[in-house]
Amino acid sequence: MAIDPTLPYDESNIFAKILRGDIPCNKVFEDDHVLAFHDIAPQAPTHILVIPKGAYVSWDDFSARASEGEIAAFVRAVGVIAREAGLVEPGYRLLANVGADGGQEVPHLHVHLFGGRALGPMLAR
């Protein structure tokens, strides 16, 4: 189901449940601002989801409302996770979907980190 990124944050979304500990995850990274875990339906050999711990619906919401500290922590965490997964030298892809046209399915900002093989073109041609 497509997400309207202009709606208020929904505390019942799956990532909010993971953050509360209601649903387990296969964690690869955690600090005060960020949680990262393996996707349960990976689309590449490495498929990690990186989420802020704050209640942000989308990249737009996060960039508008998050503190500078939260933004810096999130961006730095993505880099740390990619380095620790050994993805920098061969390369990797970051993907953040926003809204219906972007294909967003969960109303909590998340970045997909894909790697482990050549990923091909960004969009279907």
N, C-alpha and C positions, 0 to 999 in steps of 0.2 A: 504494500500500500504506500503510495507516494505521500510525502510529508510536506506540510505547509510550514516553511521556516519562520513565518511571521506569527505563528500561534505561540501562546505561553508554553513554558517547559512542562512536560508531562512526567510526573514522578513515577508513573507506572511503566515507563519504557524499560526494555531489557537491560540497557546499560546502567540505568539507575538501580535496578535490582542487583546487578553484579557489584556495583559500588557499595551497596548496603550489605553485601554478603548473602543475599537471599538466593542467588544463583552462583554456583562455583565457576571459576575460570582457570585456564592454564596460564598463569601469570608469568611474564618474562621481565617486567620492570614495574616498579612502583616507587613514588616519592610523595611529597606532600601535595603535589598538584596534578599528578599524572598516574594513570594506570595503563599498562599495555599487556595484552594477552593474545594467544594464538586464536585465530578465527576457527569456529567449529566446522565450517564448510570451506576449507581453503581453496583458493583459485590459482595458487602457485605453490611451489615447494615450500617457500616461506610466505606466510600470510599472517601478519600481526596487525591487530587493531590497537590504536593508541587513542585514549580518551582523556579529556580533562576531568578532574574530580568535581569541578563546579557544574552547576546546572545551566548548560548552554545548549540551545537547540541546534545550532548550525555554525559554520565558519563565520557567517555574517554576524550572528548574535555574539559569538566569542570575540570577534575583532572589535565590536562596538562596546561590549560591556565588561570584558575581563580586565583585570589589573595588568599593568606592565609586567609585574612579577609572574603572573599566571601565564601570560603570553610567552615570555622568555623561557620559562620552565618547560612549556609544552614544546616549543621549537627545539630547544636543547635536548629534550628527552628523545624526540624523534631521531636526532643525530646519534645520540648514545646508543639507542636500540639498534639502528642500522649498523653502526660500527661493531657492536657486540655480536650481532648476527653474521658478521663477515660479508656484508653486502656492498660495502663502498667500492672496492676494487672492481668486482664484476658488474656492478650497477644494480639499481633498484628503482621502483616506481612508488610514488606517493599519490594517493587519491582521496579527495574529500568531496563527497556528493552533497549538493545543496538543493533542496526543493524538488518539486515534481520533475521538472525538465532535467535536473541533474541526477535523478535516480535515487534520491535520499529515501531510505526505508526505516531508519530509526531516528526519532527526534532528540538525539543527543549527539553533539559534535563528535565525530570520530574520523581518524585518518587511517586508511588502509596502507600498510607497508608491504609491497609485493617484491619478491626476489627469488633467486635460486635457479633461474633459467631465463633465456631470452624471452621477452614479453611481447614482442611485436609492436605494431602501430598502436597509437593511443586510442583512436576511434575507428570504427568500421568505415570502410571507404565505399 
